[in-house]
Amino acid sequence: MQVLVRHDSTIAGSEKLTDMTAATIQDVLARYVENITTVEVHYADENGPKSGDADIRCTVEVRFEGRKPVAVTHHAADLPIALEAAAEKMARMLEHQLGRIRDEANGSRSE
């Protein structure tokens, strides 16, 4: 699973940010690693240099083998919280989608 980190000009990119992002994504999405080809994490500060509550946006897009890409977004006051929440949302979405795939497969077997 390849993890790509992108950010707008208001977010300071660093090796620390990339490492934190990759570690969180790999931890939270570990059970789906066989099916995921690429994860793109996009960070943005929606208020720019002004401070504000929940102005950090983290979008996680997953390219899942044999499926269309899916994405989720979470807003928070800082990067680690936004990332963790978005990754958890993605895990729930993938579990839901895999459940639907299993249900479809089981339904076609019983006919």
TAWOLIN-V852702 format. One record per pair of residues at least 12 apart in sequence whose ideal C-beta (glycine too) atoms are under 10 Angstrom apart, sorted by the first residue. I is the first residue (numbers start at 0). J is the second residue. Records with the same first field share a line. If there is no record, write none. Layout:
I = J / J
//
This chain:
0 = 21 / 24 / 25 / 28 / 29 / 31 / 32 / 33 / 34 / 35 / 36 / 37 / 38 / 61 / 62
1 = 21 / 35 / 36 / 37 / 38 / 39 / 62
2 = 17 / 20 / 21 / 22 / 23 / 24 / 25 / 28 / 35 / 37 / 38 / 39 / 40 / 59
3 = 17 / 20 / 21 / 24 / 37 / 38 / 39 / 40 / 41 / 60
4 = 16 / 17 / 18 / 19 / 20 / 21 / 24 / 38 / 39 / 40 / 41 / 42 / 82
5 = 39 / 40 / 41 / 42 / 43 / 58 / 60
6 = 20 / 40 / 41 / 42 / 43 / 44 / 57 / 78
7 = 41 / 42 / 43 / 44 / 45 / 47 / 56
8 = 43 / 44 / 47
9 = 42 / 43 / 44 / 45 / 46 / 47 / 48 / 49 / 54 / 55
10 = 41 / 42 / 43 / 44 / 55 / 56 / 57 / 78
11 = 42 / 44 / 78
12 = 42
16 = 40 / 42 / 78 / 79 / 82
17 = 40
19 = 78 / 79 / 82 / 83
20 = 38 / 40 / 42 / 57 / 59 / 78 / 79 / 82 / 86
21 = 38 / 40
22 = 82
23 = 40 / 59 / 79 / 82 / 83 / 85 / 86 / 87
24 = 38 / 39 / 40 / 59 / 61 / 82 / 85 / 86 / 89 / 90
25 = 38 / 86
26 = 83 / 86
27 = 59 / 82 / 83 / 85 / 86 / 87 / 88 / 89 / 90
28 = 59 / 61 / 86 / 87 / 89 / 90 / 93
29 = 90
30 = 90 / 93 / 94 / 97
31 = 61 / 63 / 64 / 89 / 90 / 93 / 94 / 96 / 97
33 = 64
34 = 61 / 62 / 63 / 64 / 65 / 66 / 93 / 96 / 97 / 100
35 = 61 / 62 / 63 / 64 / 89 / 93
36 = 61 / 62 / 63 / 64 / 65 / 68
37 = 60 / 61 / 62 / 63 / 68
38 = 59 / 60 / 61 / 62 / 63 / 86 / 89
39 = 58 / 59 / 60 / 61 / 62 / 68 / 70
40 = 57 / 58 / 59 / 60 / 61 / 81 / 82 / 85 / 86 / 89
41 = 56 / 57 / 58 / 59 / 60 / 70 / 72 / 85
42 = 55 / 56 / 57 / 58 / 78 / 81 / 82 / 85
43 = 55 / 56 / 57 / 58 / 72 / 74 / 81
44 = 56 / 78
45 = 74
50 = 76
51 = 76
52 = 74 / 75 / 76
53 = 73 / 74 / 75 / 76 / 77 / 80 / 81
54 = 74 / 75 / 76 / 77 / 81
55 = 73 / 74 / 75 / 76 / 77 / 78 / 79 / 80 / 81 / 82
56 = 72 / 73 / 74 / 75 / 81 / 85
57 = 71 / 72 / 73 / 74 / 75 / 78 / 79 / 80 / 81 / 82 / 83 / 84 / 85 / 86 / 88
58 = 70 / 71 / 72 / 73 / 81 / 85 / 89
59 = 71 / 72 / 73 / 81 / 82 / 84 / 85 / 86 / 87 / 88 / 89 / 90 / 92
60 = 72 / 85 / 89
61 = 86 / 89 / 90 / 92 / 93 / 96
63 = 92 / 93 / 96 / 97
65 = 100
66 = 93 / 96 / 97 / 100
69 = 89 / 92 / 93 / 96
70 = 85 / 88 / 89 / 92
71 = 84 / 85 / 86 / 87 / 88 / 89 / 90 / 91 / 92 / 93
72 = 84 / 85 / 88
73 = 85 / 86 / 87 / 88 / 89
//
